[in-house]
């Protein structure tokens, strides 16, 4: 793995760590030390991005699967794309609850 693919993977790793910290900040007491608006913008942004990524990827995998392709990538798409969608929904629920609690 080199070049652009490596850069994309490193960026994804960094964003995953940031998203995990953001999710914890929404539900842990130390999250109150961070700016309220910054947490909500980040959480709703993660909600939208993960939901779009999961929704579009799932639709694409379903279209390819219904079209008759039985590739390994289609199977992986049908397994992993819903996880992105669920992550987006959970970020949305967590940010809604955080706003309600504040």
Buried (B, 14 or more C-beta within 10 A) or exposed (E): EEEEEEEEEEEEEEEEEEBEBBBEBBEEEEBEEBEEEEBBEBBBBBBEBBBEBBBEBBEEBBEBBEEEEEEEEBEEBBEEBBEBBEBBBBBBEBBBEBBEEE
